[in-house]
Amino acid sequence: MQNVSMTEAKRGLSHLAQQGQSFSLTKRGQAVATVRIFGVAPFDAYKAQAAALAMAELANKMKPSKRNGATGVIRALRDV
């Protein structure tokens, strides 16, 4: 397991995460945390586009009203 100082982690956390390996965060030479990187599902452009179109259709159907205010519309769109 690789030891990484806090300052190194601040500068290059995204790079460390892309490597996909677990590492230990150290502060003044003492290990203070262990970071484990789990796999992330690959991005599927087709699914993302389909989801965006479904949300757009739903947004066109739902308009804020006195009974179903803007907050309700946002919650409905979020929970799709």
Chimera marker file (.cmm) of the C-alpha trace (Angstrom):
<marker_set name="trace">
<marker id="1" x="0.000" y="0.000" z="0.000" r="1" g="1" b="0" radius="0.5"/>
<marker id="2" x="1.328" y="3.403" z="-0.978" r="1" g="1" b="0" radius="0.5"/>
<marker id="3" x="1.797" y="6.119" z="1.671" r="1" g="1" b="0" radius="0.5"/>
<marker id="4" x="0.766" y="9.606" z="0.537" r="1" g="1" b="0" radius="0.5"/>
<marker id="5" x="1.126" y="12.795" z="2.544" r="1" g="1" b="0" radius="0.5"/>
<marker id="6" x="-1.860" y="15.095" z="2.973" r="1" g="1" b="0" radius="0.5"/>
<marker id="7" x="-0.293" y="17.812" z="0.801" r="1" g="1" b="0" radius="0.5"/>
<marker id="8" x="0.427" y="15.338" z="-2.007" r="1" g="1" b="0" radius="0.5"/>
<marker id="9" x="-3.162" y="14.110" z="-1.803" r="1" g="1" b="0" radius="0.5"/>
<marker id="10" x="-4.499" y="17.679" z="-2.033" r="1" g="1" b="0" radius="0.5"/>
<marker id="11" x="-2.481" y="18.311" z="-5.178" r="1" g="1" b="0" radius="0.5"/>
<marker id="12" x="-3.152" y="15.042" z="-6.955" r="1" g="1" b="0" radius="0.5"/>
<marker id="13" x="-6.186" y="13.267" z="-5.528" r="1" g="1" b="0" radius="0.5"/>
<marker id="14" x="-7.797" y="12.746" z="-8.923" r="1" g="1" b="0" radius="0.5"/>
<marker id="15" x="-4.587" y="11.198" z="-10.251" r="1" g="1" b="0" radius="0.5"/>
<marker id="16" x="-4.373" y="8.889" z="-7.234" r="1" g="1" b="0" radius="0.5"/>
<marker id="17" x="-8.004" y="7.861" z="-7.679" r="1" g="1" b="0" radius="0.5"/>
<marker id="18" x="-7.496" y="7.114" z="-11.376" r="1" g="1" b="0" radius="0.5"/>
<marker id="19" x="-4.729" y="4.663" z="-10.514" r="1" g="1" b="0" radius="0.5"/>
<marker id="20" x="-7.373" y="2.570" z="-8.746" r="1" g="1" b="0" radius="0.5"/>
<marker id="21" x="-5.114" y="1.475" z="-5.889" r="1" g="1" b="0" radius="0.5"/>
<marker id="22" x="-5.676" y="1.837" z="-2.173" r="1" g="1" b="0" radius="0.5"/>
<marker id="23" x="-3.370" y="4.220" z="-0.342" r="1" g="1" b="0" radius="0.5"/>
<marker id="24" x="-2.679" y="5.493" z="3.133" r="1" g="1" b="0" radius="0.5"/>
<marker id="25" x="-2.855" y="9.193" z="4.013" r="1" g="1" b="0" radius="0.5"/>
<marker id="26" x="-0.135" y="10.374" z="6.348" r="1" g="1" b="0" radius="0.5"/>
<marker id="27" x="0.248" y="13.461" z="8.466" r="1" g="1" b="0" radius="0.5"/>
<marker id="28" x="3.758" y="14.165" z="9.729" r="1" g="1" b="0" radius="0.5"/>
<marker id="29" x="4.737" y="10.601" z="8.868" r="1" g="1" b="0" radius="0.5"/>
<marker id="30" x="1.911" y="8.949" z="10.814" r="1" g="1" b="0" radius="0.5"/>
<marker id="31" x="-0.867" y="7.121" z="8.963" r="1" g="1" b="0" radius="0.5"/>
<marker id="32" x="-4.191" y="8.829" z="9.674" r="1" g="1" b="0" radius="0.5"/>
<marker id="33" x="-6.494" y="7.283" z="7.066" r="1" g="1" b="0" radius="0.5"/>
<marker id="34" x="-6.729" y="4.532" z="4.500" r="1" g="1" b="0" radius="0.5"/>
<marker id="35" x="-8.405" y="5.289" z="1.190" r="1" g="1" b="0" radius="0.5"/>
<marker id="36" x="-9.820" y="2.417" z="-0.822" r="1" g="1" b="0" radius="0.5"/>
<marker id="37" x="-10.810" y="2.998" z="-4.418" r="1" g="1" b="0" radius="0.5"/>
<marker id="38" x="-13.725" y="0.952" z="-5.733" r="1" g="1" b="0" radius="0.5"/>
<marker id="39" x="-14.468" y="0.418" z="-9.393" r="1" g="1" b="0" radius="0.5"/>
<marker id="40" x="-16.826" y="2.779" z="-11.144" r="1" g="1" b="0" radius="0.5"/>
<marker id="41" x="-19.191" y="1.671" z="-13.857" r="1" g="1" b="0" radius="0.5"/>
<marker id="42" x="-18.115" y="2.871" z="-17.296" r="1" g="1" b="0" radius="0.5"/>
<marker id="43" x="-19.958" y="5.869" z="-18.722" r="1" g="1" b="0" radius="0.5"/>
<marker id="44" x="-22.612" y="4.890" z="-21.267" r="1" g="1" b="0" radius="0.5"/>
<marker id="45" x="-23.466" y="7.826" z="-23.520" r="1" g="1" b="0" radius="0.5"/>
<marker id="46" x="-26.591" y="6.109" z="-24.874" r="1" g="1" b="0" radius="0.5"/>
<marker id="47" x="-28.062" y="5.606" z="-21.375" r="1" g="1" b="0" radius="0.5"/>
<marker id="48" x="-27.182" y="9.166" z="-20.376" r="1" g="1" b="0" radius="0.5"/>
<marker id="49" x="-28.881" y="10.582" z="-23.462" r="1" g="1" b="0" radius="0.5"/>
<marker id="50" x="-31.961" y="8.419" z="-22.891" r="1" g="1" b="0" radius="0.5"/>
<marker id="51" x="-32.192" y="9.600" z="-19.284" r="1" g="1" b="0" radius="0.5"/>
<marker id="52" x="-31.833" y="13.244" z="-20.326" r="1" g="1" b="0" radius="0.5"/>
<marker id="53" x="-34.593" y="12.874" z="-22.929" r="1" g="1" b="0" radius="0.5"/>
<marker id="54" x="-36.891" y="11.173" z="-20.398" r="1" g="1" b="0" radius="0.5"/>
<marker id="55" x="-36.322" y="14.013" z="-17.931" r="1" g="1" b="0" radius="0.5"/>
<marker id="56" x="-36.980" y="16.613" z="-20.637" r="1" g="1" b="0" radius="0.5"/>
<marker id="57" x="-40.272" y="14.916" z="-21.562" r="1" g="1" b="0" radius="0.5"/>
<marker id="58" x="-41.321" y="14.775" z="-17.936" r="1" g="1" b="0" radius="0.5"/>
<marker id="59" x="-40.372" y="18.425" z="-17.432" r="1" g="1" b="0" radius="0.5"/>
<marker id="60" x="-42.540" y="19.431" z="-20.401" r="1" g="1" b="0" radius="0.5"/>
<marker id="61" x="-45.511" y="17.560" z="-18.941" r="1" g="1" b="0" radius="0.5"/>
<marker id="62" x="-45.158" y="18.932" z="-15.408" r="1" g="1" b="0" radius="0.5"/>
<marker id="63" x="-45.671" y="22.611" z="-14.795" r="1" g="1" b="0" radius="0.5"/>
<marker id="64" x="-45.719" y="24.289" z="-11.384" r="1" g="1" b="0" radius="0.5"/>
<marker id="65" x="-49.172" y="25.088" z="-10.039" r="1" g="1" b="0" radius="0.5"/>
<marker id="66" x="-50.654" y="26.135" z="-6.732" r="1" g="1" b="0" radius="0.5"/>
<marker id="67" x="-51.225" y="22.506" z="-5.791" r="1" g="1" b="0" radius="0.5"/>
<marker id="68" x="-47.982" y="21.117" z="-7.193" r="1" g="1" b="0" radius="0.5"/>
<marker id="69" x="-45.468" y="23.930" z="-6.708" r="1" g="1" b="0" radius="0.5"/>
<marker id="70" x="-41.984" y="24.240" z="-8.150" r="1" g="1" b="0" radius="0.5"/>
<marker id="71" x="-40.553" y="22.245" z="-5.249" r="1" g="1" b="0" radius="0.5"/>
<marker id="72" x="-42.830" y="19.326" z="-6.088" r="1" g="1" b="0" radius="0.5"/>
<marker id="73" x="-41.794" y="19.433" z="-9.732" r="1" g="1" b="0" radius="0.5"/>
<marker id="74" x="-38.105" y="19.432" z="-8.838" r="1" g="1" b="0" radius="0.5"/>
<marker id="75" x="-38.606" y="16.505" z="-6.449" r="1" g="1" b="0" radius="0.5"/>
<marker id="76" x="-40.510" y="14.538" z="-9.095" r="1" g="1" b="0" radius="0.5"/>
<marker id="77" x="-37.762" y="15.135" z="-11.641" r="1" g="1" b="0" radius="0.5"/>
<marker id="78" x="-35.084" y="14.171" z="-9.117" r="1" g="1" b="0" radius="0.5"/>
<marker id="79" x="-36.809" y="10.892" z="-8.208" r="1" g="1" b="0" radius="0.5"/>
<marker id="80" x="-37.181" y="9.637" z="-11.788" r="1" g="1" b="0" radius="0.5"/>
<link id1="1" id2="2" r="1" g="1" b="0" radius="0.2"/>
<link id1="2" id2="3" r="1" g="1" b="0" radius="0.2"/>
<link id1="3" id2="4" r="1" g="1" b="0" radius="0.2"/>
<link id1="4" id2="5" r="1" g="1" b="0" radius="0.2"/>
<link id1="5" id2="6" r="1" g="1" b="0" radius="0.2"/>
<link id1="6" id2="7" r="1" g="1" b="0" radius="0.2"/>
<link id1="7" id2="8" r="1" g="1" b="0" radius="0.2"/>
<link id1="8" id2="9" r="1" g="1" b="0" radius="0.2"/>
<link id1="9" id2="10" r="1" g="1" b="0" radius="0.2"/>
<link id1="10" id2="11" r="1" g="1" b="0" radius="0.2"/>
<link id1="11" id2="12" r="1" g="1" b="0" radius="0.2"/>
<link id1="12" id2="13" r="1" g="1" b="0" radius="0.2"/>
<link id1="13" id2="14" r="1" g="1" b="0" radius="0.2"/>
<link id1="14" id2="15" r="1" g="1" b="0" radius="0.2"/>
<link id1="15" id2="16" r="1" g="1" b="0" radius="0.2"/>
<link id1="16" id2="17" r="1" g="1" b="0" radius="0.2"/>
<link id1="17" id2="18" r="1" g="1" b="0" radius="0.2"/>
<link id1="18" id2="19" r="1" g="1" b="0" radius="0.2"/>
<link id1="19" id2="20" r="1" g="1" b="0" radius="0.2"/>
<link id1="20" id2="21" r="1" g="1" b="0" radius="0.2"/>
<link id1="21" id2="22" r="1" g="1" b="0" radius="0.2"/>
<link id1="22" id2="23" r="1" g="1" b="0" radius="0.2"/>
<link id1="23" id2="24" r="1" g="1" b="0" radius="0.2"/>
<link id1="24" id2="25" r="1" g="1" b="0" radius="0.2"/>
<link id1="25" id2="26" r="1" g="1" b="0" radius="0.2"/>
<link id1="26" id2="27" r="1" g="1" b="0" radius="0.2"/>
<link id1="27" id2="28" r="1" g="1" b="0" radius="0.2"/>
<link id1="28" id2="29" r="1" g="1" b="0" radius="0.2"/>
<link id1="29" id2="30" r="1" g="1" b="0" radius="0.2"/>
<link id1="30" id2="31" r="1" g="1" b="0" radius="0.2"/>
<link id1="31" id2="32" r="1" g="1" b="0" radius="0.2"/>
<link id1="32" id2="33" r="1" g="1" b="0" radius="0.2"/>
<link id1="33" id2="34" r="1" g="1" b="0" radius="0.2"/>
<link id1="34" id2="35" r="1" g="1" b="0" radius="0.2"/>
<link id1="35" id2="36" r="1" g="1" b="0" radius="0.2"/>
<link id1="36" id2="37" r="1" g="1" b="0" radius="0.2"/>
<link id1="37" id2="38" r="1" g="1" b="0" radius="0.2"/>
<link id1="38" id2="39" r="1" g="1" b="0" radius="0.2"/>
<link id1="39" id2="40" r="1" g="1" b="0" radius="0.2"/>
<link id1="40" id2="41" r="1" g="1" b="0" radius="0.2"/>
<link id1="41" id2="42" r="1" g="1" b="0" radius="0.2"/>
<link id1="42" id2="43" r="1" g="1" b="0" radius="0.2"/>
<link id1="43" id2="44" r="1" g="1" b="0" radius="0.2"/>
<link id1="44" id2="45" r="1" g="1" b="0" radius="0.2"/>
<link id1="45" id2="46" r="1" g="1" b="0" radius="0.2"/>
<link id1="46" id2="47" r="1" g="1" b="0" radius="0.2"/>
<link id1="47" id2="48" r="1" g="1" b="0" radius="0.2"/>
<link id1="48" id2="49" r="1" g="1" b="0" radius="0.2"/>
<link id1="49" id2="50" r="1" g="1" b="0" radius="0.2"/>
<link id1="50" id2="51" r="1" g="1" b="0" radius="0.2"/>
<link id1="51" id2="52" r="1" g="1" b="0" radius="0.2"/>
<link id1="52" id2="53" r="1" g="1" b="0" radius="0.2"/>
<link id1="53" id2="54" r="1" g="1" b="0" radius="0.2"/>
<link id1="54" id2="55" r="1" g="1" b="0" radius="0.2"/>
<link id1="55" id2="56" r="1" g="1" b="0" radius="0.2"/>
<link id1="56" id2="57" r="1" g="1" b="0" radius="0.2"/>
<link id1="57" id2="58" r="1" g="1" b="0" radius="0.2"/>
<link id1="58" id2="59" r="1" g="1" b="0" radius="0.2"/>
<link id1="59" id2="60" r="1" g="1" b="0" radius="0.2"/>
<link id1="60" id2="61" r="1" g="1" b="0" radius="0.2"/>
<link id1="61" id2="62" r="1" g="1" b="0" radius="0.2"/>
<link id1="62" id2="63" r="1" g="1" b="0" radius="0.2"/>
<link id1="63" id2="64" r="1" g="1" b="0" radius="0.2"/>
<link id1="64" id2="65" r="1" g="1" b="0" radius="0.2"/>
<link id1="65" id2="66" r="1" g="1" b="0" radius="0.2"/>
<link id1="66" id2="67" r="1" g="1" b="0" radius="0.2"/>
<link id1="67" id2="68" r="1" g="1" b="0" radius="0.2"/>
<link id1="68" id2="69" r="1" g="1" b="0" radius="0.2"/>
<link id1="69" id2="70" r="1" g="1" b="0" radius="0.2"/>
<link id1="70" id2="71" r="1" g="1" b="0" radius="0.2"/>
<link id1="71" id2="72" r="1" g="1" b="0" radius="0.2"/>
<link id1="72" id2="73" r="1" g="1" b="0" radius="0.2"/>
<link id1="73" id2="74" r="1" g="1" b="0" radius="0.2"/>
<link id1="74" id2="75" r="1" g="1" b="0" radius="0.2"/>
<link id1="75" id2="76" r="1" g="1" b="0" radius="0.2"/>
<link id1="76" id2="77" r="1" g="1" b="0" radius="0.2"/>
<link id1="77" id2="78" r="1" g="1" b="0" radius="0.2"/>
<link id1="78" id2="79" r="1" g="1" b="0" radius="0.2"/>
<link id1="79" id2="80" r="1" g="1" b="0" radius="0.2"/>
</marker_set>
